[in-house]
Amino acid sequence: MFHVKHDPTVPAAAEQLFGDRLDLAVRYVEHLASTGVEWGLIGPREIPRLWERHVLNCAVVAELVPQDVLVLDVGSGAGLPGLPLALCRPDLRVVLVEPLLRRVEWLDLVVDDLGLDAVQVRRARAEEVVGELTAPVVTARAVAPLDRLARWGLPLLEPGGALLAVKGRTAEQEVTATAAGVRRAGGVSTEVLTLGSQLLDEATTVVRVRVGAARPSVATSRPRARRAARR
């Protein structure tokens, strides 16, 4: 185990968010800054701001996640926000859903190195695990516009569940522009939330899309596909 609690390069907010798992969070940041750059998951210019812009930015999303639930992180990439959530919330089970082989291999490497038994890595697109994986919470960061993300993520939610999409400063405009598509995908309510304003220099913006009592389905597209097959 690493001992870094008095390391001046580690932000004070990190100790507050990760507690006794701060050492693991530091190890994760080390991976991002080394193998993450070498494997092409993180740009080298991001190294000075890995904590604030990436890891802490995602960790504060934990306040929106209920206790002891499964979280599906779609388009996980470098494990954001799934791995920061798993690190600061050991009560959670997290599945990192990522289609690209290189990213999956890197995620496997990091998860094994950190000894995160409650985290699994699944190589797949979100739409490929519909009907197989369901959870009360689906997360995503920098994956797609909100309406497309809703089509991929909402069918993975349990009834009453929520998609938590980490977005930027234009989140309000994106919500307005994609409202019709999100509703068609099954979203019954959408709200823009600001998190971590007391901890971070720049607060995190999250769009939360909830589904209703009946889980969204992709079944509407299947009859058309079957008719095409008969022709």
Helices and strands as residue ranges (DSSP letters): H 12-18, G 19-21, H 22-33, H 35-38, G 44-49, I 50-55, H 56-59, G 60-64, E 70-74, H 82-88, E 93-98, H 101-114, E 119-123, G 126-129, E 135-141, H 146-153, G 154-156, E 157-167, H 171-185, E 187-195, E 204-211, G 219-221, H 222-230
